[in-house]
Amino acid sequence: MNAYGLRIAVPRGVMMKPTLDSLDRAGIDTSEVRGNDRKLLFEDAGIVTMRPSDVATYVESGAADIGVTGKDVLMEQHTRDVVELADLGFGPCRMVFASIAGEPDPAEVALRRLGIMRVATKYVNIANRYFEQTGRQVEIVEVKGSVELAPLTGMVDAIVDLTATGTTLRENGLVVREEIAGSTARLIANPASHRLKADAVDRIREVLLAG
């Protein structure tokens, strides 16, 4: 276990390297994690690695004391009982409403026709809340894979998706119509760990923010 006595949930994918860099600055040796991309649990470092979408689940359950995940995950899984401790600033991206470039804005078309838009997304809760707040009727179609394909095949009018640079959208002939929210990496904690291991949690939070 690391010097903080905390088990830390680390997201795999694009946020993994900056998270490990931050933990290195906090005095946690992440060399074994970097050297083995198949192993998931690293007891000596007190690190467990997983998909970003699973981090809040492990932290809520107490399987990890703290973790790093995107704000998009916390917005989508808004009922998770975790404490959001800090905005770590890395991994910036945007949740957007997008549709096929060169075609009329589907939201305006639906409004004129008093119709219901069909919107594909992996982020069902975020999309539902956004359209409810903006007073628009939508039918949400949940997809697990490449959401950009859905409007190109005519299955839906538009999508709600996460984008960092917009390159994938542009390469598939899509354009951003509205920005829903921004997202960066967040440090979260299990509520019990936040109380019972407050000194350790506060120390690592301060070090990560200082880095």
C-alpha atoms as a printed R data frame, in Angstrom:
    type eleno elety resid chain resno       x      y       z
1   ATOM     1    CA   MET     A     1   0.000  0.000   0.000
2   ATOM     2    CA   ASN     A     2   1.162  3.559  -0.705
3   ATOM     3    CA   ALA     A     3   2.282  5.972   2.031
4   ATOM     4    CA   TYR     A     4  -1.189  7.527   2.206
5   ATOM     5    CA   GLY     A     5  -2.836  4.222   3.074
6   ATOM     6    CA   LEU     A     6  -5.419  4.791   0.348
7   ATOM     7    CA   ARG     A     7  -6.597  2.592  -2.478
8   ATOM     8    CA   ILE     A     8  -6.869  4.715  -5.607
9   ATOM     9    CA   ALA     A     9  -9.054  4.004  -8.651
10  ATOM    10    CA   VAL     A    10  -7.191  5.076 -11.785
11  ATOM    11    CA   PRO     A    11  -8.981  5.398 -15.145
12  ATOM    12    CA   ARG     A    12  -7.584  3.603 -18.163
13  ATOM    13    CA   GLY     A    13  -7.485  5.361 -21.534
14  ATOM    14    CA   VAL     A    14  -6.554  8.960 -22.237
15  ATOM    15    CA   MET     A    15  -6.696 10.049 -18.586
16  ATOM    16    CA   MET     A    16  -4.426  7.272 -17.330
17  ATOM    17    CA   LYS     A    17  -1.040  8.884 -18.048
18  ATOM    18    CA   PRO     A    18  -1.822 12.318 -16.568
19  ATOM    19    CA   THR     A    19  -3.372 10.601 -13.526
20  ATOM    20    CA   LEU     A    20  -0.257  8.476 -13.000
21  ATOM    21    CA   ASP     A    21   1.948 11.548 -13.536
22  ATOM    22    CA   SER     A    22   0.006 13.308 -10.774
23  ATOM    23    CA   LEU     A    23   0.381 10.317  -8.445
24  ATOM    24    CA   ASP     A    24   4.131 10.224  -9.126
25  ATOM    25    CA   ARG     A    25   4.331 13.857  -8.018
26  ATOM    26    CA   ALA     A    26   2.453 12.843  -4.876
27  ATOM    27    CA   GLY     A    27   5.240 10.352  -4.083
28  ATOM    28    CA   ILE     A    28   3.467  7.192  -5.252
29  ATOM    29    CA   ASP     A    29   5.575  4.842  -7.371
30  ATOM    30    CA   THR     A    30   3.522  4.055 -10.486
31  ATOM    31    CA   SER     A    31   6.275  2.286 -12.429
32  ATOM    32    CA   GLU     A    32   4.662 -1.156 -12.080
33  ATOM    33    CA   VAL     A    33   1.359  0.219 -13.364
34  ATOM    34    CA   ARG     A    34   3.046  1.751 -16.393
35  ATOM    35    CA   GLY     A    35   4.980 -1.447 -17.069
36  ATOM    36    CA   ASN     A    36   2.037 -3.860 -17.091
37  ATOM    37    CA   ASP     A    37  -1.020 -2.969 -19.170
38  ATOM    38    CA   ARG     A    38  -2.812 -6.257 -18.424
39  ATOM    39    CA   LYS     A    39  -2.659 -6.301 -14.626
40  ATOM    40    CA   LEU     A    40  -5.489 -4.419 -12.908
41  ATOM    41    CA   LEU     A    41  -4.686 -4.413  -9.187
42  ATOM    42    CA   PHE     A    42  -1.354 -3.096  -7.873
43  ATOM    43    CA   GLU     A    43  -1.293 -3.642  -4.109
44  ATOM    44    CA   ASP     A    44   2.133 -2.096  -3.450
45  ATOM    45    CA   ALA     A    45   1.100  1.193  -5.062
46  ATOM    46    CA   GLY     A    46  -2.458  0.992  -3.729
47  ATOM    47    CA   ILE     A    47  -3.782  1.416  -7.280
48  ATOM    48    CA   VAL     A    48  -6.587 -0.352  -9.123
49  ATOM    49    CA   THR     A    49  -7.156  0.435 -12.810
50  ATOM    50    CA   MET     A    50 -10.456  0.332 -14.697
51  ATOM    51    CA   ARG     A    51 -12.626  2.022 -17.308
52  ATOM    52    CA   PRO     A    52 -13.397  5.654 -16.392
53  ATOM    53    CA   SER     A    53 -17.118  4.835 -16.300
54  ATOM    54    CA   ASP     A    54 -16.481  2.298 -13.509
55  ATOM    55    CA   VAL     A    55 -14.461  4.546 -11.203
56  ATOM    56    CA   ALA     A    56 -17.452  6.076  -9.408
57  ATOM    57    CA   THR     A    57 -18.934  2.599  -8.884
58  ATOM    58    CA   TYR     A    58 -15.790  1.303  -7.167
59  ATOM    59    CA   VAL     A    59 -15.387  4.460  -5.087
60  ATOM    60    CA   GLU     A    60 -19.042  4.478  -4.010
61  ATOM    61    CA   SER     A    61 -18.804  0.835  -2.914
62  ATOM    62    CA   GLY     A    62 -15.648  1.433  -0.884
63  ATOM    63    CA   ALA     A    63 -13.538 -0.863  -3.074
64  ATOM    64    CA   ALA     A    64 -11.424  2.266  -3.611
65  ATOM    65    CA   ASP     A    65 -11.043  5.197  -1.200
66  ATOM    66    CA   ILE     A    66 -10.537  7.803  -3.889
67  ATOM    67    CA   GLY     A    67 -10.484  7.874  -7.681
68  ATOM    68    CA   VAL     A    68 -10.098  9.976 -10.783
69  ATOM    69    CA   THR     A    69 -12.754 10.173 -13.475
70  ATOM    70    CA   GLY     A    70 -14.265 12.682 -15.888
71  ATOM    71    CA   LYS     A    71 -16.944 15.148 -14.912
72  ATOM    72    CA   ASP     A    72 -19.021 13.620 -17.719
73  ATOM    73    CA   VAL     A    73 -19.120 10.327 -15.796
74  ATOM    74    CA   LEU     A    74 -20.264 12.117 -12.641
75  ATOM    75    CA   MET     A    75 -22.973 13.975 -14.563
76  ATOM    76    CA   GLU     A    76 -24.221 10.780 -16.176
77  ATOM    77    CA   GLN     A    77 -24.040  8.796 -12.920
78  ATOM    78    CA   HIS     A    78 -25.418 11.661 -10.830
79  ATOM    79    CA   THR     A    79 -27.029  9.373  -8.250
80  ATOM    80    CA   ARG     A    80 -23.688  7.873  -7.181
81  ATOM    81    CA   ASP     A    81 -22.893  8.570  -3.528
82  ATOM    82    CA   VAL     A    82 -19.382  9.987  -3.891
83  ATOM    83    CA   VAL     A    83 -17.719 13.215  -2.789
84  ATOM    84    CA   GLU     A    84 -16.279 15.390  -5.552
85  ATOM    85    CA   LEU     A    85 -13.061 16.774  -4.065
86  ATOM    86    CA   ALA     A    86 -11.314 18.688  -6.826
87  ATOM    87    CA   ASP     A    87 -11.105 19.633 -10.476
88  ATOM    88    CA   LEU     A    88  -7.701 18.320 -11.566
89  ATOM    89    CA   GLY     A    89  -7.854 20.274 -14.810
90  ATOM    90    CA   PHE     A    90  -6.530 17.703 -17.277
91  ATOM    91    CA   GLY     A    91  -8.477 15.748 -19.891
92  ATOM    92    CA   PRO     A    92 -10.636 18.662 -21.088
93  ATOM    93    CA   CYS     A    93 -13.531 17.808 -23.394
94  ATOM    94    CA   ARG     A    94 -17.078 18.930 -24.188
95  ATOM    95    CA   MET     A    95 -20.476 17.298 -24.173
96  ATOM    96    CA   VAL     A    96 -22.181 18.484 -27.360
97  ATOM    97    CA   PHE     A    97 -25.360 18.258 -29.384
98  ATOM    98    CA   ALA     A    98 -24.377 17.606 -33.017
99  ATOM    99    CA   SER     A    99 -25.952 16.760 -36.351
100 ATOM   100    CA   ILE     A   100 -25.091 16.433 -40.043
101 ATOM   101    CA   ALA     A   101 -23.275 19.466 -41.461
102 ATOM   102    CA   GLY     A   102 -25.036 21.368 -44.221
103 ATOM   103    CA   GLU     A   103 -28.487 20.291 -43.099
104 ATOM   104    CA   PRO     A   104 -30.923 22.448 -41.091
105 ATOM   105    CA   ASP     A   105 -30.563 22.404 -37.321
106 ATOM   106    CA   PRO     A   106 -32.782 19.457 -36.310
107 ATOM   107    CA   ALA     A   107 -33.884 21.248 -33.151
108 ATOM   108    CA   GLU     A   108 -35.278 24.142 -35.190
109 ATOM   109    CA   VAL     A   109 -36.932 21.772 -37.665
110 ATOM   110    CA   ALA     A   110 -38.589 19.819 -34.856
111 ATOM   111    CA   LEU     A   111 -39.783 23.034 -33.238
112 ATOM   112    CA   ARG     A   112 -41.369 24.300 -36.462
113 ATOM   113    CA   ARG     A   113 -43.078 20.975 -37.053
114 ATOM   114    CA   LEU     A   114 -44.010 20.538 -33.381
115 ATOM   115    CA   GLY     A   115 -42.297 17.181 -33.681
116 ATOM   116    CA   ILE     A   116 -40.046 15.032 -31.565
117 ATOM   117    CA   MET     A   117 -36.339 14.761 -32.314
118 ATOM   118    CA   ARG     A   118 -34.653 11.371 -32.256
119 ATOM   119    CA   VAL     A   119 -31.265 11.665 -30.585
120 ATOM   120    CA   ALA     A   120 -28.643  8.919 -30.220
121 ATOM   121    CA   THR     A   121 -26.235  8.932 -27.279
122 ATOM   122    CA   LYS     A   122 -24.279  6.914 -24.739
123 ATOM   123    CA   TYR     A   123 -25.139  9.577 -22.171
124 ATOM   124    CA   VAL     A   124 -28.846  9.003 -21.686
125 ATOM   125    CA   ASN     A   125 -29.226 10.825 -18.360
126 ATOM   126    CA   ILE     A   126 -27.280 13.895 -19.472
127 ATOM   127    CA   ALA     A   127 -29.248 14.113 -22.725
128 ATOM   128    CA   ASN     A   128 -32.623 13.663 -21.046
129 ATOM   129    CA   ARG     A   129 -31.904 16.348 -18.426
130 ATOM   130    CA   TYR     A   130 -30.561 18.781 -21.021
131 ATOM   131    CA   PHE     A   131 -33.548 18.557 -23.327
132 ATOM   132    CA   GLU     A   132 -35.996 18.676 -20.416
133 ATOM   133    CA   GLN     A   133 -34.318 21.841 -19.135
134 ATOM   134    CA   THR     A   134 -34.478 23.433 -22.589
135 ATOM   135    CA   GLY     A   135 -38.121 22.442 -23.068
136 ATOM   136    CA   ARG     A   136 -37.688 20.197 -26.102
137 ATOM   137    CA   GLN     A   137 -39.287 16.846 -26.770
138 ATOM   138    CA   VAL     A   138 -36.870 14.099 -27.745
139 ATOM   139    CA   GLU     A   139 -36.772 10.363 -28.161
140 ATOM   140    CA   ILE     A   140 -33.448  9.109 -26.840
141 ATOM   141    CA   VAL     A   141 -31.880  6.129 -28.601
142 ATOM   142    CA   GLU     A   142 -29.120  4.567 -26.494
143 ATOM   143    CA   VAL     A   143 -26.098  3.301 -28.416
144 ATOM   144    CA   LYS     A   144 -22.924  1.673 -27.106
145 ATOM   145    CA   GLY     A   145 -20.553  1.993 -30.048
146 ATOM   146    CA   SER     A   146 -19.737  4.781 -32.504
147 ATOM   147    CA   VAL     A   147 -22.598  7.199 -32.020
148 ATOM   148    CA   GLU     A   148 -21.553  9.235 -35.087
149 ATOM   149    CA   LEU     A   149 -22.947  6.515 -37.320
150 ATOM   150    CA   ALA     A   150 -26.526  6.942 -36.113
151 ATOM   151    CA   PRO     A   151 -27.454 10.180 -37.969
152 ATOM   152    CA   LEU     A   152 -25.483  9.164 -41.069
153 ATOM   153    CA   THR     A   153 -27.709  6.114 -41.517
154 ATOM   154    CA   GLY     A   154 -30.890  8.115 -40.899
155 ATOM   155    CA   MET     A   155 -31.664  6.328 -37.640
156 ATOM   156    CA   VAL     A   156 -31.735  9.605 -35.687
157 ATOM   157    CA   ASP     A   157 -31.760 13.345 -36.278
158 ATOM   158    CA   ALA     A   158 -28.799 14.172 -34.060
159 ATOM   159    CA   ILE     A   159 -26.454 12.946 -31.336
160 ATOM   160    CA   VAL     A   160 -25.246 13.921 -27.887
161 ATOM   161    CA   ASP     A   161 -21.625 12.915 -27.391
162 ATOM   162    CA   LEU     A   162 -18.332 13.771 -25.744
163 ATOM   163    CA   THR     A   163 -15.617 15.354 -27.870
164 ATOM   164    CA   ALA     A   164 -12.129 16.622 -27.126
165 ATOM   165    CA   THR     A   165 -11.062 18.155 -30.447
166 ATOM   166    CA   GLY     A   166 -14.105 17.682 -32.666
167 ATOM   167    CA   THR     A   167 -11.997 15.791 -35.197
168 ATOM   168    CA   THR     A   168 -14.121 12.622 -35.196
169 ATOM   169    CA   LEU     A   169 -17.276 14.681 -35.678
170 ATOM   170    CA   ARG     A   170 -15.778 16.589 -38.610
171 ATOM   171    CA   GLU     A   171 -14.395 13.439 -40.233
172 ATOM   172    CA   ASN     A   172 -17.908 11.983 -40.178
173 ATOM   173    CA   GLY     A   173 -19.555 15.099 -41.583
174 ATOM   174    CA   LEU     A   174 -21.104 16.280 -38.326
175 ATOM   175    CA   VAL     A   175 -21.169 19.759 -36.817
176 ATOM   176    CA   VAL     A   176 -21.680 20.930 -33.236
177 ATOM   177    CA   ARG     A   177 -25.014 22.700 -32.811
178 ATOM   178    CA   GLU     A   178 -24.898 23.325 -29.048
179 ATOM   179    CA   GLU     A   179 -22.431 22.833 -26.233
180 ATOM   180    CA   ILE     A   180 -24.072 21.138 -23.259
181 ATOM   181    CA   ALA     A   181 -21.258 21.088 -20.691
182 ATOM   182    CA   GLY     A   182 -17.523 21.024 -20.246
183 ATOM   183    CA   SER     A   183 -15.684 18.137 -18.605
184 ATOM   184    CA   THR     A   184 -12.292 17.670 -16.968
185 ATOM   185    CA   ALA     A   185 -10.761 15.073 -14.656
186 ATOM   186    CA   ARG     A   186 -12.158 15.117 -11.114
187 ATOM   187    CA   LEU     A   187 -10.854 13.663  -7.861
188 ATOM   188    CA   ILE     A   188 -13.623 11.860  -5.978
189 ATOM   189    CA   ALA     A   189 -13.804 10.060  -2.635
190 ATOM   190    CA   ASN     A   190 -15.900  7.464  -0.888
191 ATOM   191    CA   PRO     A   191 -17.969  9.306   1.788
192 ATOM   192    CA   ALA     A   192 -16.802  7.008   4.615
193 ATOM   193    CA   SER     A   193 -13.150  7.273   3.537
194 ATOM   194    CA   HIS     A   194 -13.565 11.031   3.328
195 ATOM   195    CA   ARG     A   195 -14.539 11.054   7.015
196 ATOM   196    CA   LEU     A   196 -12.433  8.250   8.466
197 ATOM   197    CA   LYS     A   197  -9.280  8.890   6.442
198 ATOM   198    CA   ALA     A   198  -9.686 12.652   6.216
199 ATOM   199    CA   ASP     A   199  -6.040 13.517   6.878
200 ATOM   200    CA   ALA     A   200  -4.737 11.205   4.141
201 ATOM   201    CA   VAL     A   201  -7.433 12.262   1.665
202 ATOM   202    CA   ASP     A   202  -6.768 15.955   2.331
203 ATOM   203    CA   ARG     A   203  -3.002 15.487   1.987
204 ATOM   204    CA   ILE     A   204  -3.185 13.771  -1.383
205 ATOM   205    CA   ARG     A   205  -5.790 16.266  -2.615
206 ATOM   206    CA   GLU     A   206  -3.506 19.180  -1.743
207 ATOM   207    CA   VAL     A   207  -0.501 17.541  -3.430
208 ATOM   208    CA   LEU     A   208  -2.454 16.719  -6.590
209 ATOM   209    CA   LEU     A   209  -3.817 20.265  -6.831
210 ATOM   210    CA   ALA     A   210  -0.365 21.769  -6.218
211 ATOM   211    CA   GLY     A   211   1.067 19.711  -9.088
